[in-house]
Amino acid sequence: MHQRIELKVCMDCEKCKRNILKSVAKLSGVDQVSADLEKHTLVVVGDVDPVCVVKSIRKTGKIVKIVTVGQLKKPDPPTPTKPVTIAYPHPTCEPINIPHLHPVCTDVYPRYIAYEQPYPCETGGCVIQ
């Protein structure tokens, strides 16, 4: 059973903090240890007995007090979000008649039809099919 143990520990310097972190980290079942030197707090997360944590800290010569012991809160599952779909207008193509300057033989070459796009595109605004 993973739990979160918050302790009040008399820490005065970085050396005290380091010694306390080392002693608690050696315990079996400890997953995470964090200490705040300004607030004099130590947070231990894992499957460990709070009394064993206190005994380990007292062996370093520090005064310790248990503040809270509770179940580790599971992070809220992310709420499923609807995928955002953007509807782009479908371009409507209307055939336009392009007069030829030279006569085109339709027997050899098929006649091409050009469609004008309603908005400029990368190819210059028209599509030849």
N, CA, C and O atoms as CSV, one atom per row, in Angstrom:
chain,resi,resn,atom,element,x,y,z
A,1,MET,N,N,0.850,-1.175,0.000
A,1,MET,CA,C,0.000,0.000,0.000
A,1,MET,C,C,0.896,1.238,0.000
A,1,MET,O,O,1.601,1.498,0.975
A,2,HIS,N,N,0.866,1.990,-1.078
A,2,HIS,CA,C,1.657,3.216,-1.162
A,2,HIS,C,C,0.983,4.309,-0.356
A,2,HIS,O,O,-0.233,4.493,-0.405
A,3,GLN,N,N,1.799,5.019,0.377
A,3,GLN,CA,C,1.263,6.109,1.184
A,3,GLN,C,C,2.233,7.284,1.167
A,3,GLN,O,O,3.402,7.154,0.806
A,4,ARG,N,N,1.709,8.421,1.567
A,4,ARG,CA,C,2.492,9.655,1.637
A,4,ARG,C,C,2.630,10.024,3.109
A,4,ARG,O,O,1.639,10.190,3.819
A,5,ILE,N,N,3.875,10.148,3.551
A,5,ILE,CA,C,4.161,10.474,4.956
A,5,ILE,C,C,4.829,11.837,4.990
A,5,ILE,O,O,5.875,12.041,4.375
A,6,GLU,N,N,4.223,12.764,5.709
A,6,GLU,CA,C,4.809,14.101,5.863
A,6,GLU,C,C,5.307,14.242,7.292
A,6,GLU,O,O,4.575,13.973,8.244
A,7,LEU,N,N,6.565,14.671,7.435
A,7,LEU,CA,C,7.209,14.774,8.737
A,7,LEU,C,C,7.756,16.182,8.945
A,7,LEU,O,O,8.147,16.860,7.996
A,8,LYS,N,N,7.775,16.602,10.193
A,8,LYS,CA,C,8.409,17.868,10.589
A,8,LYS,C,C,9.749,17.498,11.207
A,8,LYS,O,O,9.791,16.819,12.233
A,9,VAL,N,N,10.853,17.940,10.589
A,9,VAL,CA,C,12.194,17.569,11.029
A,9,VAL,C,C,12.998,18.838,11.263
A,9,VAL,O,O,12.940,19.776,10.468
A,10,CYS,N,N,13.740,18.861,12.349
A,10,CYS,CA,C,14.593,19.999,12.672
A,10,CYS,C,C,15.872,19.901,11.827
A,10,CYS,O,O,16.811,19.193,12.189
A,11,MET,N,N,15.893,20.625,10.692
A,11,MET,CA,C,17.065,20.658,9.803
A,11,MET,C,C,17.597,22.082,9.792
A,11,MET,O,O,16.834,23.033,9.619
A,12,ASP,N,N,18.900,22.229,9.975
A,12,ASP,CA,C,19.486,23.559,10.022
A,12,ASP,C,C,20.340,23.888,8.800
A,12,ASP,O,O,20.480,25.059,8.447
A,13,CYS,N,N,20.908,22.881,8.153
A,13,CYS,CA,C,21.832,23.140,7.046
A,13,CYS,C,C,21.684,22.049,5.987
A,13,CYS,O,O,20.944,21.081,6.162
A,14,GLU,N,N,22.409,22.235,4.883
A,14,GLU,CA,C,22.374,21.268,3.790
A,14,GLU,C,C,22.953,19.913,4.211
A,14,GLU,O,O,22.512,18.872,3.724
A,15,LYS,N,N,23.941,19.927,5.115
A,15,LYS,CA,C,24.528,18.674,5.576
A,15,LYS,C,C,23.501,17.852,6.353
A,15,LYS,O,O,23.416,16.637,6.179
A,16,CYS,N,N,22.716,18.519,7.214
A,16,CYS,CA,C,21.652,17.822,7.953
A,16,CYS,C,C,20.633,17.225,6.983
A,16,CYS,O,O,20.208,16.078,7.128
A,17,LYS,N,N,20.256,18.025,5.999
A,17,LYS,CA,C,19.272,17.575,5.004
A,17,LYS,C,C,19.794,16.355,4.256
A,17,LYS,O,O,19.059,15.385,4.066
A,18,ARG,N,N,21.059,16.392,3.827
A,18,ARG,CA,C,21.662,15.296,3.087
A,18,ARG,C,C,21.715,14.023,3.932
A,18,ARG,O,O,21.418,12.937,3.433
A,19,ASN,N,N,22.093,14.149,5.217
A,19,ASN,CA,C,22.164,12.978,6.102
A,19,ASN,C,C,20.784,12.349,6.313
A,19,ASN,O,O,20.648,11.126,6.340
A,20,ILE,N,N,19.769,13.195,6.461
A,20,ILE,CA,C,18.410,12.691,6.660
A,20,ILE,C,C,17.924,11.985,5.399
A,20,ILE,O,O,17.340,10.904,5.478
A,21,LEU,N,N,18.161,12.590,4.239
A,21,LEU,CA,C,17.736,11.973,2.981
A,21,LEU,C,C,18.420,10.626,2.764
A,21,LEU,O,O,17.788,9.676,2.303
A,22,LYS,N,N,19.697,10.540,3.090
A,22,LYS,CA,C,20.426,9.278,2.941
A,22,LYS,C,C,19.861,8.199,3.854
A,22,LYS,O,O,19.684,7.054,3.439
A,23,SER,N,N,19.577,8.572,5.104
A,23,SER,CA,C,19.096,7.560,6.054
A,23,SER,C,C,17.710,7.047,5.678
A,23,SER,O,O,17.417,5.865,5.856
A,24,VAL,N,N,16.864,7.920,5.163
A,24,VAL,CA,C,15.504,7.501,4.797
A,24,VAL,C,C,15.522,6.730,3.478
A,24,VAL,O,O,14.764,5.775,3.310
A,25,ALA,N,N,16.376,7.137,2.547
A,25,ALA,CA,C,16.426,6.473,1.246
A,25,ALA,C,C,16.893,5.027,1.358
A,25,ALA,O,O,16.590,4.221,0.478
A,26,LYS,N,N,17.623,4.675,2.416
A,26,LYS,CA,C,18.111,3.306,2.608
A,26,LYS,C,C,16.999,2.331,2.997
A,26,LYS,O,O,17.153,1.120,2.842
A,27,LEU,N,N,15.889,2.851,3.498
A,27,LEU,CA,C,14.795,1.981,3.941
A,27,LEU,C,C,14.158,1.283,2.737
A,27,LEU,O,O,14.042,1.856,1.653
A,28,SER,N,N,13.749,0.037,2.956
A,28,SER,CA,C,13.109,-0.696,1.866
A,28,SER,C,C,11.662,-0.237,1.720
A,28,SER,O,O,10.970,-0.015,2.713
A,29,GLY,N,N,11.222,-0.100,0.498
A,29,GLY,CA,C,9.849,0.325,0.210
A,29,GLY,C,C,9.715,1.812,-0.050
A,29,GLY,O,O,8.624,2.281,-0.373
A,30,VAL,N,N,10.797,2.564,0.084
A,30,VAL,CA,C,10.728,4.004,-0.161
A,30,VAL,C,C,10.862,4.242,-1.655
A,30,VAL,O,O,11.828,3.798,-2.277
A,31,ASP,N,N,9.882,4.949,-2.235
A,31,ASP,CA,C,9.912,5.267,-3.661
A,31,ASP,C,C,10.445,6.669,-3.918
A,31,ASP,O,O,11.171,6.901,-4.885
A,32,GLN,N,N,10.077,7.598,-3.045
A,32,GLN,CA,C,10.456,8.989,-3.279
A,32,GLN,C,C,10.626,9.698,-1.944
A,32,GLN,O,O,9.835,9.503,-1.022
A,33,VAL,N,N,11.674,10.529,-1.848
A,33,VAL,CA,C,11.921,11.316,-0.643
A,33,VAL,C,C,12.232,12.737,-1.078
A,33,VAL,O,O,13.041,12.951,-1.981
A,34,SER,N,N,11.593,13.709,-0.441
A,34,SER,CA,C,11.907,15.107,-0.722
A,34,SER,C,C,11.911,15.876,0.590
A,34,SER,O,O,11.115,15.612,1.491
A,35,ALA,N,N,12.831,16.837,0.676
A,35,ALA,CA,C,12.969,17.634,1.898
A,35,ALA,C,C,12.962,19.112,1.544
A,35,ALA,O,O,13.520,19.523,0.527
A,36,ASP,N,N,12.332,19.895,2.384
A,36,ASP,CA,C,12.317,21.347,2.234
A,36,ASP,C,C,13.007,21.937,3.455
A,36,ASP,O,O,12.502,21.840,4.574
A,37,LEU,N,N,14.164,22.546,3.233
A,37,LEU,CA,C,14.982,23.064,4.328
A,37,LEU,C,C,14.338,24.278,4.985
A,37,LEU,O,O,14.437,24.447,6.200
A,38,GLU,N,N,13.677,25.130,4.195
A,38,GLU,CA,C,13.058,26.339,4.743
A,38,GLU,C,C,11.841,26.023,5.609
A,38,GLU,O,O,11.644,26.631,6.661
A,39,LYS,N,N,11.032,25.072,5.161
A,39,LYS,CA,C,9.820,24.714,5.909
A,39,LYS,C,C,10.062,23.617,6.933
A,39,LYS,O,O,9.167,23.302,7.717
A,40,HIS,N,N,11.259,23.026,6.942
A,40,HIS,CA,C,11.625,21.930,7.848
A,40,HIS,C,C,10.677,20.750,7.704
A,40,HIS,O,O,10.239,20.167,8.696
A,41,THR,N,N,10.361,20.398,6.446
A,41,THR,CA,C,9.466,19.269,6.199
A,41,THR,C,C,10.170,18.217,5.357
A,41,THR,O,O,11.058,18.515,4.558
A,42,LEU,N,N,9.743,16.985,5.562
A,42,LEU,CA,C,10.245,15.848,4.807
A,42,LEU,C,C,9.036,15.052,4.346
A,42,LEU,O,O,8.149,14.746,5.143
A,43,VAL,N,N,8.995,14.715,3.057
A,43,VAL,CA,C,7.888,13.942,2.503
A,43,VAL,C,C,8.454,12.637,1.966
A,43,VAL,O,O,9.381,12.635,1.155
A,44,VAL,N,N,7.887,11.527,2.427
A,44,VAL,CA,C,8.308,10.192,2.018
A,44,VAL,C,C,7.124,9.518,1.350
A,44,VAL,O,O,6.027,9.477,1.908
A,45,VAL,N,N,7.347,8.988,0.150
A,45,VAL,CA,C,6.301,8.283,-0.589
A,45,VAL,C,C,6.767,6.863,-0.816
A,45,VAL,O,O,7.894,6.630,-1.254
A,46,GLY,N,N,5.890,5.909,-0.516
A,46,GLY,CA,C,6.221,4.506,-0.744
A,46,GLY,C,C,5.481,3.587,0.189
A,46,GLY,O,O,4.593,4.001,0.933
A,47,ASP,N,N,5.866,2.330,0.134
A,47,ASP,CA,C,5.260,1.303,0.979
A,47,ASP,C,C,6.206,1.063,2.154
A,47,ASP,O,O,6.946,0.080,2.180
A,48,VAL,N,N,6.169,1.973,3.119
A,48,VAL,CA,C,7.091,1.937,4.246
A,48,VAL,C,C,6.324,2.313,5.522
A,48,VAL,O,O,5.362,3.080,5.480
A,49,ASP,N,N,6.765,1.763,6.640
A,49,ASP,CA,C,6.136,2.034,7.936
A,49,ASP,C,C,6.603,3.405,8.441
A,49,ASP,O,O,7.807,3.658,8.481
A,50,PRO,N,N,5.681,4.294,8.827
A,50,PRO,CA,C,6.070,5.618,9.326
A,50,PRO,C,C,6.961,5.546,10.569
A,50,PRO,O,O,7.826,6.401,10.762
A,51,VAL,N,N,6.754,4.536,11.407
A,51,VAL,CA,C,7.563,4.402,12.617
A,51,VAL,C,C,9.019,4.093,12.242
A,51,VAL,O,O,9.941,4.599,12.883
A,52,CYS,N,N,9.229,3.271,11.214
A,52,CYS,CA,C,10.592,2.981,10.755
A,52,CYS,C,C,11.264,4.233,10.211
A,52,CYS,O,O,12.467,4.419,10.391
A,53,VAL,N,N,10.496,5.093,9.548
A,53,VAL,CA,C,11.047,6.337,9.027
A,53,VAL,C,C,11.489,7.231,10.188
A,53,VAL,O,O,12.571,7.816,10.153
A,54,VAL,N,N,10.645,7.329,11.211
A,54,VAL,CA,C,10.973,8.158,12.377
A,54,VAL,C,C,12.218,7.621,13.074
A,54,VAL,O,O,13.100,8.397,13.442
A,55,LYS,N,N,12.302,6.305,13.260
A,55,LYS,CA,C,13.472,5.712,13.922
A,55,LYS,C,C,14.748,5.990,13.125
A,55,LYS,O,O,15.794,6.282,13.703
A,56,SER,N,N,14.656,5.900,11.809
A,56,SER,CA,C,15.815,6.138,10.962
A,56,SER,C,C,16.295,7.591,11.082
A,56,SER,O,O,17.499,7.849,11.101
A,57,ILE,N,N,15.365,8.523,11.161
A,57,ILE,CA,C,15.740,9.936,11.284
A,57,ILE,C,C,16.308,10.219,12.677
A,57,ILE,O,O,17.254,10.993,12.818
A,58,ARG,N,N,15.738,9.600,13.692
A,58,ARG,CA,C,16.234,9.830,15.055
A,58,ARG,C,C,17.652,9.299,15.243
A,58,ARG,O,O,18.396,9.803,16.084
A,59,LYS,N,N,18.030,8.288,14.467
A,59,LYS,CA,C,19.404,7.768,14.542
A,59,LYS,C,C,20.420,8.803,14.070
A,59,LYS,O,O,21.591,8.733,14.443
A,60,THR,N,N,19.983,9.765,13.250
A,60,THR,CA,C,20.889,10.832,12.810
A,60,THR,C,C,21.020,11.926,13.861
A,60,THR,O,O,21.830,12.841,13.704
A,61,GLY,N,N,20.228,11.843,14.936
A,61,GLY,CA,C,20.305,12.826,16.013
A,61,GLY,C,C,19.344,13.984,15.858
A,61,GLY,O,O,19.496,14.997,16.542
A,62,LYS,N,N,18.378,13.872,14.998
A,62,LYS,CA,C,17.427,14.957,14.754
A,62,LYS,C,C,16.093,14.678,15.434
A,62,LYS,O,O,15.712,13.528,15.653
A,63,ILE,N,N,15.398,15.759,15.760
A,63,ILE,CA,C,14.061,15.667,16.348
A,63,ILE,C,C,13.062,15.612,15.196
A,63,ILE,O,O,13.127,16.417,14.267
A,64,VAL,N,N,12.146,14.664,15.267
A,64,VAL,CA,C,11.196,14.462,14.177
A,64,VAL,C,C,9.791,14.290,14.733
A,64,VAL,O,O,9.606,13.738,15.817
A,65,LYS,N,N,8.802,14.766,13.984
A,65,LYS,CA,C,7.398,14.658,14.372
A,65,LYS,C,C,6.587,14.317,13.125
A,65,LYS,O,O,6.770,14.933,12.076
A,66,ILE,N,N,5.692,13.337,13.240
A,66,ILE,CA,C,4.829,12.960,12.115
A,66,ILE,C,C,3.708,13.980,12.003
A,66,ILE,O,O,2.998,14.248,12.972
A,67,VAL,N,N,3.556,14.551,10.802
A,67,VAL,CA,C,2.484,15.523,10.564
A,67,VAL,C,C,1.267,14.826,9.989
A,67,VAL,O,O,0.178,14.920,10.555
A,68,THR,N,N,1.431,14.127,8.873
A,68,THR,CA,C,0.307,13.404,8.257
A,68,THR,C,C,0.798,12.098,7.651
A,68,THR,O,O,1.936,11.980,7.198
A,69,VAL,N,N,-0.101,11.123,7.660
A,69,VAL,CA,C,0.104,9.854,6.980
A,69,VAL,C,C,-1.181,9.576,6.224
A,69,VAL,O,O,-2.255,9.511,6.822
A,70,GLY,N,N,-1.080,9.414,4.928
A,70,GLY,CA,C,-2.296,9.188,4.144
A,70,GLY,C,C,-2.008,8.434,2.865
A,70,GLY,O,O,-0.862,8.244,2.459
A,71,GLN,N,N,-3.096,8.013,2.248
A,71,GLN,CA,C,-2.986,7.299,0.986
A,71,GLN,C,C,-2.449,8.238,-0.085
A,71,GLN,O,O,-2.748,9.432,-0.093
A,72,LEU,N,N,-1.666,7.685,-0.972
A,72,LEU,CA,C,-1.143,8.445,-2.083
A,72,LEU,C,C,-2.281,8.702,-3.050
A,72,LEU,O,O,-2.941,7.769,-3.509
A,73,LYS,N,N,-2.509,9.965,-3.356
A,73,LYS,CA,C,-3.598,10.316,-4.263
A,73,LYS,C,C,-3.197,9.982,-5.682
A,73,LYS,O,O,-2.123,10.355,-6.152
A,74,LYS,N,N,-4.087,9.270,-6.353
A,74,LYS,CA,C,-3.843,8.952,-7.753
A,74,LYS,C,C,-4.178,10.188,-8.575
A,74,LYS,O,O,-5.156,10.880,-8.292
A,75,PRO,N,N,-3.381,10.460,-9.578
A,75,PRO,CA,C,-3.709,11.619,-10.416
A,75,PRO,C,C,-5.020,11.382,-11.153
A,75,PRO,O,O,-5.317,10.267,-11.581
A,76,ASP,N,N,-5.787,12.439,-11.290
A,76,ASP,CA,C,-7.063,12.330,-11.992
A,76,ASP,C,C,-6.802,11.902,-13.436
A,76,ASP,O,O,-5.904,12.422,-14.098
A,77,PRO,N,N,-7.605,10.946,-13.911
A,77,PRO,CA,C,-7.410,10.541,-15.307
A,77,PRO,C,C,-7.764,11.718,-16.213
A,77,PRO,O,O,-8.698,12.470,-15.934
A,78,PRO,N,N,-7.024,11.864,-17.278
A,78,PRO,CA,C,-7.329,12.986,-18.162
A,78,PRO,C,C,-8.698,12.810,-18.788
A,78,PRO,O,O,-9.069,11.718,-19.219
A,79,THR,N,N,-9.429,13.885,-18.828
A,79,THR,CA,C,-10.766,13.825,-19.415
A,79,THR,C,C,-10.622,13.716,-20.925
A,79,THR,O,O,-9.871,14.466,-21.549
A,80,PRO,N,N,-11.350,12.776,-21.497
A,80,PRO,CA,C,-11.242,12.639,-22.955
A,80,PRO,C,C,-11.815,13.880,-23.626
A,80,PRO,O,O,-12.919,14.322,-23.307
A,81,THR,N,N,-11.068,14.418,-24.534
A,81,THR,CA,C,-11.537,15.596,-25.246
A,81,THR,C,C,-11.932,15.197,-26.651
A,81,THR,O,O,-11.363,14.285,-27.252
A,82,LYS,N,N,-12.909,15.899,-27.147
A,82,LYS,CA,C,-13.360,15.641,-28.492
A,82,LYS,C,C,-12.329,16.177,-29.466
A,82,LYS,O,O,-11.826,17.286,-29.287
A,83,PRO,N,N,-12.014,15.418,-30.477
A,83,PRO,CA,C,-11.077,15.956,-31.459
A,83,PRO,C,C,-11.711,17.135,-32.190
A,83,PRO,O,O,-12.888,17.107,-32.550
A,84,VAL,N,N,-10.926,18.138,-32.392
A,84,VAL,CA,C,-11.417,19.329,-33.067
A,84,VAL,C,C,-11.337,19.099,-34.559
A,84,VAL,O,O,-10.277,18.786,-35.101
A,85,THR,N,N,-12.457,19.256,-35.206
A,85,THR,CA,C,-12.475,19.123,-36.656
A,85,THR,C,C,-12.762,20.482,-37.254
A,85,THR,O,O,-13.673,21.189,-36.824
A,86,ILE,N,N,-11.991,20.828,-38.228
A,86,ILE,CA,C,-12.170,22.094,-38.914
A,86,ILE,C,C,-12.732,21.793,-40.288
A,86,ILE,O,O,-12.140,21.051,-41.073
A,87,ALA,N,N,-13.871,22.376,-40.561
A,87,ALA,CA,C,-14.517,22.146,-41.841
A,87,ALA,C,C,-14.077,23.232,-42.815
A,87,ALA,O,O,-14.389,24.410,-42.640
A,88,TYR,N,N,-13.357,22.818,-43.826
A,88,TYR,CA,C,-12.949,23.746,-44.867
A,88,TYR,C,C,-13.998,23.714,-45.976
A,88,TYR,O,O,-14.523,22.648,-46.299
A,89,PRO,N,N,-14.301,24.849,-46.551
A,89,PRO,CA,C,-15.298,24.831,-47.628
A,89,PRO,C,C,-14.738,24.091,-48.840
A,89,PRO,O,O,-13.578,24.258,-49.216
A,90,HIS,N,N,-15.582,23.284,-49.428
A,90,HIS,CA,C,-15.174,22.534,-50.605
A,90,HIS,C,C,-15.183,23.480,-51.798
A,90,HIS,O,O,-16.192,24.125,-52.083
A,91,PRO,N,N,-14.061,23.556,-52.485
A,91,PRO,CA,C,-14.045,24.486,-53.615
A,91,PRO,C,C,-14.981,24.010,-54.712
A,91,PRO,O,O,-14.977,22.842,-55.100
A,92,THR,N,N,-15.768,24.930,-55.193
A,92,THR,CA,C,-16.652,24.603,-56.303
A,92,THR,C,C,-15.970,25.019,-57.589
A,92,THR,O,O,-15.558,26.169,-57.741
A,93,CYS,N,N,-15.856,24.113,-58.482
A,93,CYS,CA,C,-15.189,24.379,-59.752
A,93,CYS,C,C,-16.234,24.541,-60.841
A,93,CYS,O,O,-17.099,23.685,-61.027
A,94,GLU,N,N,-16.142,25.628,-61.540
A,94,GLU,CA,C,-17.045,25.864,-62.659
A,94,GLU,C,C,-16.222,25.866,-63.937
A,94,GLU,O,O,-15.194,26.540,-64.000
A,95,PRO,N,N,-16.644,25.135,-64.948
A,95,PRO,CA,C,-15.871,25.131,-66.187
A,95,PRO,C,C,-15.955,26.489,-66.878
A,95,PRO,O,O,-17.014,27.113,-66.937
A,96,ILE,N,N,-14.845,26.915,-67.384
A,96,ILE,CA,C,-14.827,28.152,-68.156
A,96,ILE,C,C,-14.325,27.823,-69.556
A,96,ILE,O,O,-13.556,26.882,-69.752
A,97,ASN,N,N,-14.758,28.587,-70.489
A,97,ASN,CA,C,-14.376,28.355,-71.870
A,97,ASN,C,C,-13.161,29.213,-72.186
A,97,ASN,O,O,-13.197,30.435,-72.044
A,98,ILE,N,N,-12.084,28.562,-72.616
A,98,ILE,CA,C,-10.865,29.271,-72.970
A,98,ILE,C,C,-10.745,29.225,-74.489
A,98,ILE,O,O,-10.615,28.158,-75.089
A,99,PRO,N,N,-10.792,30.400,-75.089
A,99,PRO,CA,C,-10.669,30.387,-76.560
A,99,PRO,C,C,-9.232,30.045,-76.960
A,99,PRO,O,O,-8.277,30.501,-76.332
A,100,HIS,N,N,-9.097,29.247,-78.001
A,100,HIS,CA,C,-7.787,28.863,-78.491
A,100,HIS,C,C,-7.364,29.828,-79.585
A,100,HIS,O,O,-8.163,30.210,-80.439
A,101,LEU,N,N,-6.124,30.209,-79.546
A,101,LEU,CA,C,-5.611,31.098,-80.567
A,101,LEU,C,C,-5.348,30.350,-81.865
A,101,LEU,O,O,-5.452,30.907,-82.958
A,102,HIS,N,N,-5.009,29.090,-81.723
A,102,HIS,CA,C,-4.740,28.262,-82.887
A,102,HIS,C,C,-5.746,27.123,-82.895
A,102,HIS,O,O,-6.170,26.656,-81.838
A,103,PRO,N,N,-6.115,26.690,-84.044
A,103,PRO,CA,C,-7.048,25.559,-84.081
A,103,PRO,C,C,-6.388,24.300,-83.508
A,103,PRO,O,O,-5.207,24.034,-83.729
A,104,VAL,N,N,-7.184,23.552,-82.778
A,104,VAL,CA,C,-6.698,22.337,-82.139
A,104,VAL,C,C,-7.344,21.151,-82.821
A,104,VAL,O,O,-8.561,21.111,-83.005
A,105,CYS,N,N,-6.535,20.202,-83.189
A,105,CYS,CA,C,-7.049,18.990,-83.804
A,105,CYS,C,C,-7.487,18.055,-82.690
A,105,CYS,O,O,-6.646,17.537,-81.955
A,106,THR,N,N,-8.777,17.833,-82.552
A,106,THR,CA,C,-9.289,16.987,-81.483
A,106,THR,C,C,-9.146,15.507,-81.792
A,106,THR,O,O,-9.353,14.667,-80.917
A,107,ASP,N,N,-8.795,15.182,-83.029
A,107,ASP,CA,C,-8.605,13.774,-83.362
A,107,ASP,C,C,-7.300,13.256,-82.751
A,107,ASP,O,O,-7.240,12.108,-82.313
A,108,VAL,N,N,-6.248,14.097,-82.718
A,108,VAL,CA,C,-4.951,13.666,-82.216
A,108,VAL,C,C,-4.778,14.038,-80.743
A,108,VAL,O,O,-4.341,13.220,-79.933
A,109,TYR,N,N,-5.117,15.250,-80.417
A,109,TYR,CA,C,-4.943,15.731,-79.046
A,109,TYR,C,C,-6.302,15.890,-78.377
A,109,TYR,O,O,-7.203,16.499,-78.954
A,110,PRO,N,N,-6.467,15.351,-77.169
A,110,PRO,CA,C,-7.757,15.565,-76.501
A,110,PRO,C,C,-7.883,17.015,-76.058
A,110,PRO,O,O,-6.894,17.684,-75.759
A,111,ARG,N,N,-9.083,17.465,-76.026
A,111,ARG,CA,C,-9.342,18.843,-75.637
A,111,ARG,C,C,-9.245,18.940,-74.116
A,111,ARG,O,O,-9.806,18.106,-73.405
A,112,TYR,N,N,-8.545,19.942,-73.620
A,112,TYR,CA,C,-8.383,20.162,-72.194
A,112,TYR,C,C,-9.409,21.163,-71.705
A,112,TYR,O,O,-9.716,22.144,-72.381
A,113,ILE,N,N,-9.940,20.897,-70.510
A,113,ILE,CA,C,-10.912,21.806,-69.902
A,113,ILE,C,C,-10.267,22.405,-68.669
A,113,ILE,O,O,-9.709,21.684,-67.842
A,114,ALA,N,N,-10.339,23.702,-68.544
A,114,ALA,CA,C,-9.768,24.394,-67.386
A,114,ALA,C,C,-10.886,24.797,-66.447
A,114,ALA,O,O,-11.936,25.269,-66.882
A,115,TYR,N,N,-10.657,24.610,-65.157
A,115,TYR,CA,C,-11.617,24.993,-64.133
A,115,TYR,C,C,-10.998,26.093,-63.286
A,115,TYR,O,O,-9.843,25.997,-62.871
A,116,GLU,N,N,-11.766,27.123,-63.038
A,116,GLU,CA,C,-11.250,28.225,-62.238
A,116,GLU,C,C,-11.522,27.949,-60.765
A,116,GLU,O,O,-12.622,27.534,-60.398
A,117,GLN,N,N,-10.521,28.179,-59.925
A,117,GLN,CA,C,-10.663,27.989,-58.486
A,117,GLN,C,C,-11.271,29.245,-57.871
A,117,GLN,O,O,-10.998,30.346,-58.349
A,118,PRO,N,N,-12.098,29.112,-56.814
A,118,PRO,CA,C,-12.698,30.299,-56.197
A,118,PRO,C,C,-11.700,31.113,-55.384
A,118,PRO,O,O,-11.991,32.251,-55.013
A,119,TYR,N,N,-10.544,30.558,-55.104
A,119,TYR,CA,C,-9.514,31.279,-54.351
A,119,TYR,C,C,-8.164,30.921,-54.955
A,119,TYR,O,O,-8.011,29.853,-55.548
A,120,PRO,N,N,-7.181,31.814,-54.806
A,120,PRO,CA,C,-5.885,31.506,-55.413
A,120,PRO,C,C,-5.245,30.296,-54.734
A,120,PRO,O,O,-5.349,30.111,-53.521
A,121,CYS,N,N,-4.593,29.495,-55.537
A,121,CYS,CA,C,-3.904,28.329,-54.983
A,121,CYS,C,C,-2.459,28.349,-55.445
A,121,CYS,O,O,-2.030,29.268,-56.143
A,122,GLU,N,N,-1.725,27.345,-55.058
A,122,GLU,CA,C,-0.303,27.283,-55.342
A,122,GLU,C,C,-0.006,27.235,-56.843
A,122,GLU,O,O,1.041,27.706,-57.285
A,123,THR,N,N,-0.919,26.672,-57.615
A,123,THR,CA,C,-0.648,26.503,-59.043
A,123,THR,C,C,-1.100,27.698,-59.868
A,123,THR,O,O,-1.014,27.655,-61.095
A,124,GLY,N,N,-1.568,28.741,-59.247
A,124,GLY,CA,C,-1.928,29.937,-60.007
A,124,GLY,C,C,-3.407,30.154,-60.162
A,124,GLY,O,O,-3.793,31.076,-60.880
A,125,GLY,N,N,-4.270,29.367,-59.534
A,125,GLY,CA,C,-5.688,29.653,-59.535
A,125,GLY,C,C,-6.516,28.810,-60.479
A,125,GLY,O,O,-7.739,28.946,-60.474
A,126,CYS,N,N,-5.932,27.958,-61.280
A,126,CYS,CA,C,-6.744,27.115,-62.130
A,126,CYS,C,C,-6.176,25.715,-62.172
A,126,CYS,O,O,-4.998,25.491,-61.894
A,127,VAL,N,N,-7.038,24.780,-62.525
A,127,VAL,CA,C,-6.643,23.392,-62.586
A,127,VAL,C,C,-6.977,22.890,-63.979
A,127,VAL,O,O,-8.099,23.074,-64.449
A,128,ILE,N,N,-6.035,22.267,-64.636
A,128,ILE,CA,C,-6.268,21.734,-65.975
A,128,ILE,C,C,-6.465,20.226,-65.850
A,128,ILE,O,O,-5.659,19.518,-65.245
A,129,GLN,N,N,-7.567,19.759,-66.445
A,129,GLN,CA,C,-7.877,18.338,-66.373
A,129,GLN,C,C,-7.885,17.734,-67.748
A,129,GLN,O,O,-8.128,16.536,-67.894
